[in-house]
Amino acid sequence: MVWRARGDGRDQWVLENAFCRVTVWPDQGGAITAYEDRASGLDIIWRNPCVPAPRTRTLDQPMGGGSDLYDVMDGSWYVSLPNGFFAGDYFGAPLGTHGELRVVPWAVTAVAATRDEVRLTLTGSSVRTPLVYVRELRLTRTSPRLEWRETLRNRWNRPLPVAWLHHPTWGGPLLDGARLVTPARTVSVFQADDPAALQLEAGFRGAWPWVRERAGGLMRDCSLIPPAGAGRGHSVQLTGFAAGWGAVWNERRGLGFGIEWDPSVFPYAWSWCCSGDVEGYPLWGEGHIITLQPSTSPVGRWPDLLRAGAVLTVPARGEVTTKLTTGFVTRADGPWPAAERGGAR
């Protein structure tokens, strides 16, 4: 089934079958606001307690420190384009944290439903850049996997470099006692301007999932999701994937949530973990979060990524298309083909 759902101040669309229910908010960058397992009732999308009601605009206050993102960060799954994470100048266009397409209104351009499948197509057009984003979501009657077809179009008459990533923000009871399973070979930590602000050693590089802590030099297993309120957190970058997939796996529940992507398009994945370690703005000691963010580029500021050539180029008046699949899984290595299970532990 697919239907339009109005309520809670939002105009949303819902795709549903016997396995899952997925809620999409077109007006806020096509964000996924809920992704529920129907058998258990669990929702993998984190809810931000600091944003009690959905907002579509930033506050009429001074901007800084990522506030353009945090004012409207309700906890959904959004896309980051075209400048990666950091705010800055993009060929003369001032862009905020995680870019513009996460907040511009997207249009529902096609809805199709048959006995065997439903499809929802959304299109988002950038205001400050010549980019157009087209997403088709497909859910079949017999599969727990949601299929995503993502197309990025360039209206400019020149090739356009971009830093593009998916930002799923996962939370809820499934994280309790869970771990992150993925066939990455290498993990690294961004060389932060203020290394003392990190729990991990800035600039570290090693074999996933072990990373050296800044204080004391102990090695931390970054695949383990700490309990809520533990005060442990990190942000790491994964690469060297044997295959493009990863899952949050909860052994006690026998349930997880997985994502599969094309590593030739997204050779990196960022993972942010929070368990109450952000003591001040914007979370004030709250938040139990894990992410796995397929990305075209490593963590870095846009000028540095452009200088290093660590970007994806969209052809002049052309496009790049890729596919993802997502869904709840009942084994740690997910439903991916057997040849792609090399990283499961």
N, C-alpha and C positions, 0 to 999 in steps of 0.2 A: 504494500500500500504506500501511497504518497499523498500527503495532504498539507494544506496551509493551516497553520496554528497561530492564532492571535491571542495575546495575553501577556501579562507581566511587562507591559510597555513595549513589547517586541512583536514584529511580524515575522514569523519563522515558518520553515517547511520541515516536514518530518517524513523520513523514509523508514519503512518497517517491514520486517518479515518475521518468521517464527523464531529467529535467533537473536535479532538485535533491533534497536530503535535508535535512529540517528537524527538529531535536530540541527538544522542549519539556519543561520541568521544572515540573510543576504545583505541587509542594510549596514552591517558592520563587517565589511570585507569578506563575506561568505564564511564567517566563522562557524565552526562546529561547537555548539554550546552544550550538547549532551550526546553521549555515546553509551547506550545502556545494553547490558546483557540481559535478555528477557528471562532466562532460566533462573539467574541468581538475583536479579534486580539491581546489580551493581552498575554504577556509572563511572567510567574511567576519567571523565573530565573533572579537573580540579575546580572548586568554587572558592573565589577570593572573598574572605570575610570582611576585607576592607572596602569592598565595593558591593554593598548590600543590595543595590538596585542597579539594573543595567543602564549604562550611560553611553551616549553616542558622541559626546563632545567634551573637550577638555575644559577645565575650569578657567574662569576669567581671573587668573592669578599669574604672577611671574612664572615663566617656564624655565626648567633646568633640571638636571639630575634625572633625566628620563621621564619627567612628569607627563609629557605628551603621550607616553605609553601607559604609565601607571594609573592615570586618571580614568582610563577606560578598560583596564586589564581585569575583566571579570573572571578570567580563568579559562577562556575558550581556546580552541585550536585555530590558529591563523597562519597566514603566509607572510613571509618577510621578503620585501623587494623594494627597490633594487640595490640598496646600499648595505646589505647585511644588518648587523646589529646597531652599530654606533650612528648617532645623528651626525649630519654634516652636509657638505656641499656635493651635489651630484650634477656635474656639467652645468653649474649655475643655478640649479634648483635646490633650495634649502629643504632638506628632508629630515624627519624626526627619527626617533629610535625605532628600529625595525621597519622603517620605510613607511610608504603612504598607502599601499594597497590593502593593508590590514584594516583600514578604517574608512575608505571610500565606500559608498553604497554600491553593491553589485545588483544587477538585474537578473531575475529569473527569466531566461530566454527560451526554455523548452521544458515541458513536463510530459512524460509518456508513461503509461501503465498498461500492462497486459497481464494475463493470468500468471505468466512465468517470471516477469521482471518489472522493475520500475526504474526510470531514469529521470534525473533532475540536472538541468544545465544552467549554470550561472555565468554571467559575464561582468567583469569589473574593468572600468577604464580609468587609468591614472589621470589626475588633473595636472600634475607638475612634470610628468614625463610622457613620452610617446608610447607607453606600454599598455597593452590590453591583455587581460587574463581571462581565459575560458576554462571552466571546470565542469566536467560531466561526471556525475556520481551514478553508479549502477549497482542495484541490489537485486539478486535473483531469489526466486522462491525457495530454492533447495540448498543455498550456501550461506554460511555465516560471514563470508568475506565481502566487504564493500570494495568495489573497484572504482578507482579515481583515474580519470584521464585529464591531465593538466597541460594546457597550451599557453605559452607566453608569446605574444605577438609584438612586433616592433613596427610602428607606423612611420618611423623616421627613414630618411633615404641614406642613412649610414648604419653600419653595424654598431650594435649597442652592447657594451659589456655590463653584466649584472652580477650581483651576489644574491643568490636566491636560496631560501631555506623554508622548510615547513617547521612550524613551532607548535607541536602538540603539547599541551600542559596537562600532565596526568596526575591524578590524586584520588582521594577516596579510600574506602576500606581495603581495596585490592592491594594497596601499597604496604599494608601492615605485614611485616615479615617477608617481603618480596625481594627479588633481585632483578637486575637488568641482564638479560642474556642476549648476546650479539657476537657475531664472528669477526669482530675487529681484531687486528693484530697489534695496533699501536695506539697509545694514549699520550696526550700532551696537555700542558697547562699554558694558557696565554701569558705572555710576558707583560704583566700588568704594570701600570704607572706607579701603583702603590702596592708592592708585594706584601707589605705587612697587613693588608686588608684581607689577604687570602688565607685559608686554612691549609692549602696545599702549596708546594714549592713552585713559585712562578718560573716559567720556562722549562719545567721538567718534561722529559720525554722518555718513555719506556714501553714495556710490554703490557697491554691491557690484561687485567684491570688494576694493576698495582701502581700507585702513585705515592711519592714521598710527601709527607706532611712538612710544612714549613717549620713548625716548632717541634723539636725533638727528633726529627728525622725518621720517625717510624713510617712504615709502608702501609698505606690504606687501600683496602679492596673497594674500589669505586663501583663495583657491580652490586654491592649490598646496599639496600635502601634503609637508612637508619630510621628508628622509630620516631613518630611525631614528637616534637618537643625535645629531641636529643641535643639540639644545638649544633649538629654537624651538617656541613653543606659544602658543595664544591661545584665548579664549572670546569668541564674537561672537553677535549676534542678527540674524537676517535677517527681512525683512518686505517687503510690497509685491510679493507673488508674482503674476506673470502667470498662473501655474497652479501647483497644488500638487504639485510633484515635485522630486526631486533624485537625483543619482547620483554615486557614486565611479567615476571612469572612468580606466582604465589603457590609454593609447594603444598602448604597446609590446605588451601582451598582447591587445589588441583585445577586452577584457572589462571589464565594470563591474558594479556592483550598484546597483539603483535602488529608490526608494520613492515611492509616489504617495499623496496624501491630499487631503481636502476642505478647501480654504483657508477656507471659511466657518466651519468648526469650529475649525481650527488655522491662524489667520492669521499665526502666527510660527513660526520654526524656530531653535533654538539650535544652534550648531556649536562643539564643543570639539575642539581639535587639540593633541596631545601628541607630542613626539619627544625625550623624555628631559629636558624642561625642569623637571619637578617633582623637584627635587634631594633634598628631604627627604621627610617623611611625606606621602602614603601610598605613593608609587611609587619613591622612592629612586633617581632617575635612570633608571628603566626606563619602558617603555611607548611604543608607537608606535600612535597612536589618532587616528581622526577620527570625529565624530558629526554627524548631521543629525537634530534632534529636533523633529518637529512639535509645536506647543504652542498651547494656547488663550490663553496669557498671555505678556507680555514677561518678561524676567529681572527678578526683584524679590522682596523679602520679602513674605510673605503679608499683613501689615497694610497695606503700601503698595499692593499690588495690589487689595485689597478697597476701600480708600479711593478709589482711582482708577477703580474699576469695571472694571478690566482682567481680568475673570474670565468664566467661562462659568457660567450658572445652570441647574441641573437642577431641573425643576418639582417641586412638592410631590407626593410619592407618584407621581412620573413618571420619565421616562428620556430620555436622549439617545443616539442611535445614529449611528454613522459607519462608513465603510468605508475600508480602505487596501488597496493591492496592493504586493507586493514581488517582487523576483527579480533574477537575474543577467541582464545585457543585453549585446548584442554591437555596440552603437553608443552614442555619447556621449549622444544625446538619448533613449535608452531606447526602450521599446515604446509610449510614450504616443501618443495621437492627434496627427496632424500639427498641429492648431490649438494644441496645448499645448506646442510646442517652441520657444517664443520666446526662452528663455534659454540655449539651447545655443550654445557658441562654437566 
